[in-house]
Amino acid sequence: MATTLPVTRAVPSRRPLHTRVSPLLWIPALVVAACIVLPVVYLAIRTAGAGEEMWALILGGRTRHLVVNTLVLAAAVTATTTALALPAAWLTIRTDLPGSRVWSVLTALPLVVPSYVGGFVVATALGPAGMLQQLLERLIDVQRLPDIYGFPGAWLTLSLFTYPYVLLSVRAGLRGLAPAIEDASRSLGYSSWMTFRRVTLPLLRPWIGAGALLVALYTLSDFGAVSMMQFESFTTAIYVQYQASFNRNYAAALALVLVAITALLLMLEARQGRARYHRISAATAKRPRRVALGAWRWPALIFCAALVALGVLLPAGVISYWLIIGMQHGEPLVVTLRPMINSIYAAALGAAVTVAAAVPVAVVAARAGGPAGNLVGRLAYAGYALPGIVVALSLVFFGARYAPALYQTLGLLVFAYMILYLPQAVGTVRSAVQQVSPSQEEAARTLGRSAANVLWTVTLPQIRPGILAGAALVFLTTMKELPATLLLSPTGFQTLATRIWSAATEGFFARAAAPALLLLVISSLSIALVLSQERRPAELEETRL
């Protein structure tokens, strides 16, 4: 008699409670939503008014070439990161891998490396006449390595430093799966591999899809790695077109095409990801049984060590090497202090403004029902479909034509940060709002308190952890932002990101080393925050046990 593997079913979750939302929140929420769509609307108007010749360019061969290049790169990077992250997540969470806790931290660390720093590292270490070629020339007389510039370099760089997006998502899924399902599979006689392939892997699809989507969106919007690797994608073509042409309408048209591609990707993901996997019965907290690797222990260790060597040790070693070379040749390190201060100042302003904009949007999205509330909630996440160079280009056009007083000011740059990173802040704040019982707010209103007083004394104190987490996430992400900062920063306003990019693109690698090292140290705080949040549920679970 054939046995049947245990399955999980997608069941509809209970609809959130909807309550009255004060106009005090509706008005700023609608203003923020309008600001989010401003870049796309302006680009559409500018492109539509450019005449029939512009549409011929959009549908021409060069645009098709950019579409193919960008989509092929996104597909290759997404497939590679999934192939790397899935076994790494399973090994560090569900097996008896020696030092699994240490490997779980080390394999996530490549996330702190910005793509332009990764491109600088790969180019100087693995490129023709790079550090590896010089070493091989001394050992076995290798005169020249294959050219890594173009697609190979962009693919390798983005794959090495974005796979933690999938890794962290899959690990969260593995921690949340009920061990009883896998135990039932094994009790039916299925091996660990069969259980993983037939039970665990299908249940992980939502988490794999979420991480893969982040990688695909990151690749579509990336400017640093593709520019360092001299790969022609939409972002590099938009930047070159903007810098080199007096007629910048074509740059606006290319930006609009890129927005359409990312929006289409989000729509496809939404159609595929409607099912959600939940436990349909209560289960006793139980620590999952770790799979014994046996003879596969050493290959597993080699795999994890290779990921860490390429994603952590390689960038740290290359940057340290160029830092020492720069110091030996008298490269002044003090010049890095001003870009560091500028980076922290701009990121702090960006985090404050973004979180202030996110609070009314998050409350409206979590509390208000109907088409208007749903629309505000969806528009809040439109930033995921707006690459940094697209937002920057639209604000450059808008500022130069309609708001010259704001053109090339810190205020316009901070506004761009708000549009780009509002989804991050809204996500954390909205989760915090959903944990606050609406009955508490209703009870306060029945006692005669005004809407503003209820927001200030009841809601905000309870969602403060979400606000702080959103501010920290936006701050640390803004520190690494490059294309919007390049196009919108005030004259002479250098940040760590722009200093690294300008020095590395001009070949002054020793000059780029100090700001790159500083940026990695500051960015490592973000991964510490992410990993602390990842460990907290596991620690609580162990406490219950």
C-alpha positions as CSV (number, residue, x, y, z in Angstrom):
1,M,0.0,0.0,0.0
2,A,1.4,3.3,-1.0
3,T,2.2,5.8,1.7
4,T,1.4,9.5,1.5
5,L,3.8,12.2,2.5
6,P,2.5,14.7,5.1
7,V,1.6,18.0,3.5
8,T,0.7,21.5,4.7
9,R,-2.2,23.5,3.4
10,A,-2.6,27.1,2.6
11,V,-5.4,28.5,4.8
12,P,-6.8,32.0,4.7
13,S,-5.6,34.2,7.6
14,R,-8.1,36.2,9.6
15,R,-8.7,39.7,8.2
16,P,-7.2,42.5,10.3
17,L,-9.5,44.7,12.4
18,H,-10.3,48.0,10.7
19,T,-10.9,51.1,12.8
20,R,-11.6,54.8,12.2
21,V,-8.4,56.7,11.2
22,S,-8.2,60.3,12.0
23,P,-7.7,62.9,9.2
24,L,-4.6,63.9,11.2
25,L,-3.1,60.7,9.8
26,W,-4.9,60.5,6.5
27,I,-3.7,63.8,5.2
28,P,0.1,63.1,5.6
29,A,-0.4,59.5,4.5
30,L,-1.9,60.7,1.2
31,V,0.8,63.4,0.8
32,V,3.5,60.7,1.2
33,A,1.7,58.4,-1.3
34,A,1.6,61.2,-3.8
35,C,5.4,61.9,-3.3
36,I,6.1,58.2,-4.0
37,V,4.4,58.3,-7.4
38,L,5.9,61.7,-8.3
39,P,9.1,60.4,-10.0
40,V,7.2,57.9,-12.2
41,V,4.5,60.4,-13.2
42,Y,7.1,63.0,-14.1
43,L,9.2,60.5,-16.2
44,A,6.0,59.5,-18.0
45,I,5.1,63.0,-18.8
46,R,8.6,63.9,-20.0
47,T,8.8,60.8,-22.1
48,A,5.3,61.3,-23.7
49,G,6.1,64.9,-24.6
50,A,9.4,64.0,-26.3
51,G,7.7,63.2,-29.6
52,E,7.5,60.1,-31.9
53,E,11.2,60.0,-32.3
54,M,11.6,59.1,-28.7
55,W,9.3,56.2,-29.0
56,A,11.3,54.9,-31.9
57,L,14.4,55.0,-29.7
58,I,12.6,53.2,-26.9
59,L,11.5,50.4,-29.2
60,G,14.9,50.4,-31.0
61,G,17.6,47.8,-31.0
62,R,19.7,49.4,-28.2
63,T,16.9,49.3,-25.8
64,R,16.2,45.7,-26.6
65,H,19.8,45.0,-26.0
66,L,19.7,46.6,-22.6
67,V,16.5,44.7,-21.7
68,V,18.2,41.4,-22.6
69,N,21.4,42.2,-20.8
70,T,19.6,43.3,-17.6
71,L,17.2,40.4,-17.5
72,V,19.8,37.8,-18.2
73,L,22.0,39.2,-15.5
74,A,19.1,39.3,-13.0
75,A,18.1,35.7,-13.9
76,A,21.7,34.4,-13.6
77,V,22.4,36.1,-10.3
78,T,19.0,35.0,-8.8
79,A,19.6,31.4,-9.8
80,T,23.2,31.4,-8.5
81,T,22.3,33.0,-5.2
82,T,19.5,30.5,-4.6
83,A,21.8,27.6,-5.4
84,L,24.4,29.0,-2.9
85,A,22.0,30.0,-0.1
86,L,19.7,27.0,0.1
87,P,22.4,24.4,1.1
88,A,24.1,27.0,3.3
89,A,20.9,27.7,5.2
90,W,20.0,24.0,5.6
91,L,23.6,23.1,6.7
92,T,23.7,25.8,9.4
93,I,20.1,25.2,10.7
94,R,19.2,21.5,10.3
95,T,22.5,19.6,10.4
96,D,25.2,18.7,12.9
97,L,27.7,20.9,11.0
98,P,30.7,21.6,13.4
99,G,30.5,25.2,14.5
100,S,27.1,25.8,12.9
101,R,26.5,29.0,15.0
102,V,29.7,30.5,13.8
103,W,29.1,29.6,10.2
104,S,25.5,31.0,10.4
105,V,27.1,34.4,11.2
106,L,30.0,34.2,8.8
107,T,27.9,33.1,5.8
108,A,25.6,36.2,6.3
109,L,28.5,38.7,6.5
110,P,28.9,39.3,2.7
111,L,25.6,41.3,3.0
112,V,27.6,44.2,4.5
113,V,29.7,44.6,1.3
114,P,28.1,47.2,-1.0
115,S,28.1,46.2,-4.7
116,Y,30.6,48.9,-5.7
117,V,33.0,47.8,-3.0
118,G,32.5,44.2,-4.2
119,G,33.2,45.3,-7.8
120,F,36.4,47.1,-6.7
121,V,37.5,44.0,-4.8
122,V,36.8,41.5,-7.7
123,A,38.4,43.8,-10.3
124,T,41.7,44.2,-8.3
125,A,41.9,40.6,-7.1
126,L,40.7,38.5,-10.0
127,G,41.0,40.8,-13.0
128,P,43.7,40.7,-15.7
129,A,47.0,41.8,-14.1
130,G,45.3,41.6,-10.7
131,M,46.5,40.3,-7.4
132,L,45.8,36.6,-8.3
133,Q,47.5,36.9,-11.7
134,Q,50.6,38.4,-10.0
135,L,50.7,35.6,-7.5
136,L,50.3,32.9,-10.2
137,E,52.9,34.6,-12.4
138,R,55.5,34.1,-9.6
139,L,54.4,30.5,-8.9
140,I,53.7,29.0,-12.3
141,D,54.5,31.8,-14.8
142,V,50.9,32.7,-15.7
143,Q,51.1,35.9,-17.8
144,R,47.4,36.8,-18.0
145,L,44.1,35.6,-16.5
146,P,40.9,35.6,-18.6
147,D,39.2,39.0,-18.8
148,I,36.6,39.2,-16.0
149,Y,35.1,42.5,-17.0
150,G,31.6,42.5,-18.5
151,F,29.0,39.9,-17.7
152,P,31.3,37.4,-15.8
153,G,32.5,40.0,-13.4
154,A,29.0,41.6,-12.8
155,W,27.5,38.1,-12.3
156,L,30.2,37.0,-9.9
157,T,30.2,40.2,-7.9
158,L,26.5,40.4,-7.4
159,S,26.2,36.6,-6.7
160,L,28.9,36.7,-4.0
161,F,27.5,39.7,-2.1
162,T,23.7,39.3,-2.5
163,Y,23.1,35.6,-1.7
164,P,22.6,36.4,2.0
165,Y,19.2,37.9,1.0
166,V,18.1,34.4,0.1
167,L,20.1,32.8,3.0
168,L,18.4,34.9,5.7
169,S,14.9,34.4,4.2
170,V,15.3,30.6,3.9
171,R,16.8,30.3,7.4
172,A,13.7,32.2,8.8
173,G,11.5,29.7,6.9
174,L,13.5,26.7,8.4
175,R,13.1,28.1,11.9
176,G,9.4,28.5,11.4
177,L,8.6,25.0,10.0
178,A,7.0,22.6,12.4
179,P,9.5,19.7,13.0
180,A,6.5,17.3,13.4
181,I,5.9,17.3,9.6
182,E,9.5,16.2,8.8
183,D,9.4,13.6,11.7
184,A,6.2,12.2,10.2
185,S,7.9,11.8,6.8
186,R,10.8,10.0,8.4
187,S,8.5,7.7,10.3
188,L,7.0,6.6,7.0
189,G,10.5,5.4,5.9
190,Y,11.7,8.3,3.9
191,S,15.3,9.2,4.1
192,S,16.6,12.7,5.1
193,W,17.3,13.6,1.5
194,M,13.8,12.5,0.4
195,T,12.2,14.3,3.3
196,F,14.1,17.5,2.3
197,R,13.2,17.2,-1.4
198,R,9.5,16.1,-1.0
199,V,8.5,17.9,2.2
200,T,10.9,20.6,3.4
201,L,11.7,22.2,0.0
202,P,8.0,22.7,-1.1
203,L,7.2,24.3,2.2
204,L,10.2,26.7,1.8
205,R,9.0,28.0,-1.5
206,P,7.5,31.3,-0.1
207,W,10.7,32.1,1.7
208,I,12.9,31.1,-1.3
209,G,10.7,33.3,-3.5
210,A,10.9,36.3,-1.1
211,G,14.7,36.1,-1.0
212,A,15.0,35.6,-4.7
213,L,12.7,38.5,-5.4
214,L,14.9,40.8,-3.3
215,V,18.0,39.6,-5.3
216,A,16.3,40.1,-8.6
217,L,15.2,43.7,-7.7
218,Y,18.7,44.5,-6.3
219,T,20.3,43.3,-9.6
220,L,17.9,45.3,-11.7
221,S,18.6,48.5,-9.8
222,D,22.3,47.9,-9.1
223,F,24.7,50.6,-10.4
224,G,27.9,50.0,-8.5
225,A,28.9,46.5,-9.6
226,V,27.8,46.8,-13.2
227,S,29.7,50.1,-13.6
228,M,32.9,48.7,-12.0
229,M,32.7,45.7,-14.2
230,Q,31.9,47.8,-17.3
231,F,28.8,45.8,-18.0
232,E,26.1,47.7,-20.0
233,S,22.8,47.5,-18.2
234,F,19.9,49.9,-17.8
235,T,21.4,51.7,-14.8
236,T,24.8,52.3,-16.5
237,A,23.1,53.3,-19.8
238,I,20.8,55.8,-17.9
239,Y,23.8,57.3,-16.1
240,V,25.9,57.6,-19.2
241,Q,23.0,59.1,-21.2
242,Y,22.4,61.6,-18.5
243,Q,26.0,62.7,-18.2
244,A,27.0,62.7,-21.8
245,S,23.9,64.1,-23.6
246,F,22.4,67.6,-23.8
247,N,19.0,66.0,-24.7
248,R,18.3,63.9,-21.6
249,N,14.8,62.8,-22.6
250,Y,16.2,59.4,-23.7
251,A,17.6,58.9,-20.2
252,A,14.1,59.6,-18.8
253,A,12.6,57.1,-21.3
254,L,15.1,54.4,-20.3
255,A,14.4,55.0,-16.6
256,L,10.7,54.6,-17.3
257,V,11.3,51.3,-19.1
258,L,13.3,50.1,-16.1
259,V,10.4,51.0,-13.8
260,A,8.1,49.0,-16.0
261,I,10.3,45.9,-15.9
262,T,10.6,46.0,-12.1
263,A,6.9,46.6,-11.7
264,L,6.1,43.7,-14.0
265,L,8.4,41.5,-11.9
266,L,6.6,42.5,-8.7
267,M,3.2,41.8,-10.3
268,L,4.4,38.3,-11.4
269,E,5.7,37.5,-7.9
270,A,2.4,38.7,-6.4
271,R,0.4,36.3,-8.7
272,Q,2.7,33.4,-7.8
273,G,2.9,34.1,-4.1
274,R,-0.7,34.4,-3.0
275,A,-0.7,31.0,-1.2
276,R,0.6,31.1,2.4
277,Y,1.6,28.1,4.4
278,H,0.4,27.9,8.0
279,R,0.1,25.3,10.6
280,I,-3.5,24.1,10.7
281,S,-3.3,22.7,14.2
282,A,-1.5,23.6,17.4
283,A,1.9,21.9,17.8
284,T,4.0,21.5,20.9
285,A,7.2,23.5,20.7
286,K,9.9,21.0,19.7
287,R,13.5,21.5,18.7
288,P,14.0,20.0,15.2
289,R,16.3,17.0,15.0
290,R,19.6,17.7,13.4
291,V,20.6,15.6,10.4
292,A,23.8,13.7,10.8
293,L,26.1,14.6,7.9
294,G,28.4,11.6,8.4
295,A,30.9,11.4,5.5
296,W,29.5,14.6,4.0
297,R,30.7,16.7,6.9
298,W,34.0,17.6,5.3
299,P,32.5,18.7,1.9
300,A,29.9,20.7,3.9
301,L,32.7,22.5,5.8
302,I,34.6,23.1,2.6
303,F,31.5,24.6,1.0
304,C,30.8,27.0,3.9
305,A,34.5,27.9,4.1
306,A,34.6,28.7,0.4
307,L,31.6,31.1,0.8
308,V,33.2,32.8,3.7
309,A,36.6,33.0,1.9
310,L,35.1,34.6,-1.2
311,G,32.5,36.8,0.5
312,V,34.3,37.9,3.7
313,L,38.0,37.2,3.6
314,L,38.6,38.3,0.0
315,P,37.1,41.8,0.4
316,A,38.7,42.2,3.9
317,G,42.1,41.1,2.6
318,V,42.0,43.2,-0.6
319,I,40.9,46.3,1.2
320,S,43.6,45.8,3.9
321,Y,46.2,45.3,1.2
322,W,45.4,48.5,-0.6
323,L,45.2,50.4,2.7
324,I,48.7,49.3,3.6
325,I,49.9,50.3,0.1
326,G,48.3,53.7,0.5
327,M,49.8,54.3,3.9
328,Q,53.3,53.3,2.6
329,H,52.9,55.9,-0.2
330,G,51.7,58.6,2.0
331,E,48.0,58.5,1.3
332,P,46.4,60.7,3.9
333,L,43.8,58.9,5.9
334,V,42.4,62.1,7.5
335,V,40.6,63.1,4.3
336,T,38.2,60.2,4.9
337,L,36.8,61.9,8.0
338,R,34.8,64.5,6.2
339,P,33.1,62.0,3.9
340,M,32.3,59.8,6.9
341,I,30.7,62.7,8.8
342,N,28.7,63.6,5.6
343,S,27.6,60.0,5.3
344,I,26.4,59.8,8.9
345,Y,24.7,63.2,8.7
346,A,22.9,62.5,5.5
347,A,21.9,59.0,6.6
348,A,20.6,60.3,10.0
349,L,18.5,62.9,8.2
350,G,17.2,60.4,5.8
351,A,16.3,57.9,8.5
352,A,14.5,60.6,10.5
353,V,12.5,61.9,7.6
354,T,11.7,58.4,6.3
355,V,10.4,57.2,9.6
356,A,8.3,60.3,10.2
357,A,6.7,59.7,6.8
358,A,6.3,56.0,7.5
359,V,4.3,56.4,10.7
360,P,1.1,57.8,9.2
361,V,1.3,55.5,6.2
362,A,1.8,52.4,8.4
363,V,-1.1,53.3,10.7
364,V,-3.5,54.0,7.8
365,A,-2.4,50.8,6.0
366,A,-2.8,48.7,9.2
367,R,-6.0,50.3,10.5
368,A,-8.1,51.6,7.6
369,G,-10.1,49.4,5.3
370,G,-11.5,50.0,1.9
371,P,-9.9,50.9,-1.4
372,A,-8.2,54.1,-0.1
373,G,-6.5,52.3,2.8
374,N,-5.4,49.5,0.6
375,L,-4.1,51.9,-2.1
376,V,-2.0,53.8,0.5
377,G,-0.5,50.6,1.7
378,R,0.4,49.4,-1.8
379,L,1.9,52.7,-2.8
380,A,4.1,52.7,0.2
381,Y,5.9,49.7,-1.2
382,A,6.3,51.2,-4.7
383,G,9.8,52.2,-3.7
384,Y,10.8,48.5,-4.4
385,A,10.0,49.2,-8.1
386,L,12.0,52.5,-8.2
387,P,15.8,52.0,-8.6
388,G,17.9,54.7,-7.1
389,I,19.1,56.0,-10.4
390,V,15.5,56.4,-11.6
391,V,14.4,58.3,-8.5
392,A,17.6,60.5,-8.8
393,L,17.1,61.2,-12.5
394,S,13.4,62.2,-12.1
395,L,14.3,64.5,-9.2
396,V,17.1,66.1,-11.2
397,F,14.7,66.9,-14.0
398,F,12.0,68.1,-11.6
399,G,14.3,70.2,-9.5
400,A,16.1,71.8,-12.4
401,R,12.8,72.8,-14.1
402,Y,10.3,73.4,-11.3
403,A,12.2,73.8,-8.1
404,P,15.7,75.3,-8.8
405,A,16.1,76.4,-5.2
406,L,16.1,72.7,-4.2
407,Y,18.3,71.5,-7.0
408,Q,21.6,70.0,-5.7
409,T,20.7,70.5,-2.1
410,L,20.8,68.1,0.8
411,G,17.0,68.5,1.2
412,L,16.4,67.0,-2.3
413,L,18.8,64.2,-1.5
414,V,17.1,63.3,1.7
415,F,13.7,63.4,-0.2
416,A,15.2,60.8,-2.6
417,Y,16.2,58.6,0.4
418,M,12.7,58.8,1.7
419,I,11.2,57.6,-1.5
420,L,13.7,54.8,-1.9
421,Y,13.6,53.4,1.6
422,L,10.1,54.1,2.8
423,P,9.1,50.4,2.3
424,Q,11.7,49.4,4.8
425,A,10.4,51.7,7.5
426,V,6.7,51.1,6.7
427,G,7.3,47.3,7.0
428,T,8.7,47.5,10.5
429,V,6.3,50.1,11.8
430,R,3.3,48.4,10.2
431,S,4.2,45.2,11.9
432,A,4.4,47.0,15.2
433,V,1.0,48.7,14.7
434,Q,-0.6,45.4,13.9
435,Q,0.5,44.1,17.3
436,V,-1.4,46.9,19.1
437,S,-5.0,46.0,19.8
438,P,-7.4,48.5,18.2
439,S,-9.6,48.1,21.2
440,Q,-7.1,50.1,23.3
441,E,-7.3,53.0,20.9
442,E,-11.1,52.8,20.8
443,A,-11.3,52.7,24.6
444,A,-9.2,55.8,24.8
445,R,-11.5,57.6,22.4
446,T,-14.6,56.7,24.5
447,L,-12.9,58.4,27.4
448,G,-13.0,61.7,25.5
449,R,-9.4,61.8,24.2
450,S,-8.8,63.4,20.9
451,A,-7.3,61.4,17.9
452,A,-4.0,63.3,18.3
453,N,-3.9,62.5,22.0
454,V,-4.6,58.8,21.4
455,L,-1.9,58.6,18.8
456,W,0.6,60.3,21.1
457,T,-0.2,58.6,24.3
458,V,-1.4,55.1,23.3
459,T,-0.2,54.1,19.8
460,L,3.3,55.7,19.5
461,P,4.6,54.4,22.9
462,Q,3.7,50.8,21.9
463,I,5.1,51.0,18.4
464,R,8.4,52.7,19.5
465,P,10.4,49.5,19.0
466,G,9.2,49.2,15.4
467,I,10.0,52.9,14.8
468,L,13.5,52.5,16.1
469,A,14.1,49.3,14.1
470,G,12.9,51.0,10.9
471,A,15.1,54.1,11.6
472,A,18.2,51.9,12.2
473,L,17.5,49.9,9.0
474,V,17.0,53.0,6.8
475,F,20.1,54.6,8.3
476,L,22.4,51.7,7.6
477,T,21.0,51.2,4.1
478,T,21.3,54.8,3.3
479,M,25.0,54.8,4.3
480,K,25.7,52.5,1.3
481,E,23.5,54.2,-1.3
482,L,25.4,55.3,-4.5
483,P,23.5,56.4,-7.6
484,A,21.0,58.9,-6.0
485,T,23.9,60.3,-3.9
486,L,26.0,60.7,-7.1
487,L,23.3,62.7,-9.0
488,L,21.7,64.7,-6.2
489,S,24.3,65.5,-3.6
490,P,25.3,69.2,-3.2
491,T,28.5,70.3,-4.9
492,G,31.5,69.2,-2.9
493,F,29.4,67.0,-0.6
494,Q,31.3,63.8,-0.6
495,T,30.2,60.6,1.2
496,L,32.0,57.4,1.8
497,A,30.1,55.8,-1.1
498,T,30.9,58.5,-3.6
499,R,34.5,58.7,-2.6
500,I,35.0,55.0,-3.0
501,W,33.3,55.0,-6.4
502,S,35.2,58.0,-7.8
503,A,38.6,56.7,-6.6
504,A,38.0,53.2,-7.8
505,T,36.7,54.1,-11.2
506,E,39.8,56.3,-11.7
507,G,42.1,53.4,-10.7
508,F,43.2,54.9,-7.4
509,F,42.5,51.8,-5.4
510,A,44.7,52.8,-2.5
511,R,42.7,56.0,-2.1
512,A,39.4,53.9,-2.1
513,A,40.7,51.5,0.6
514,A,40.2,53.6,3.8
515,P,36.6,54.8,3.0
516,A,35.7,51.2,2.0
517,L,37.0,49.8,5.2
518,L,35.1,52.4,7.2
519,L,31.9,51.7,5.3
520,L,32.3,48.0,5.9
521,V,32.7,48.5,9.7
522,I,29.6,50.8,9.9
523,S,27.6,48.5,7.6
524,S,28.4,45.5,9.8
525,L,26.1,47.0,12.4
526,S,23.2,46.3,10.0
527,I,24.0,42.6,9.8
528,A,24.4,42.5,13.6
529,L,20.9,44.0,13.9
530,V,19.5,41.5,11.4
531,L,21.1,38.5,13.1
532,S,20.0,39.6,16.6
533,Q,16.4,39.7,15.4
534,E,16.9,36.3,13.7
535,R,18.3,34.7,16.9
536,R,15.6,36.2,19.2
537,P,12.8,33.9,18.2
538,A,15.1,30.9,18.5
539,E,16.2,31.9,22.0
540,L,12.6,32.4,23.0
541,E,11.7,28.9,21.7
542,E,14.6,27.4,23.6
543,T,13.4,29.1,26.7
544,R,9.9,27.5,26.3
545,L,11.5,24.1,26.0
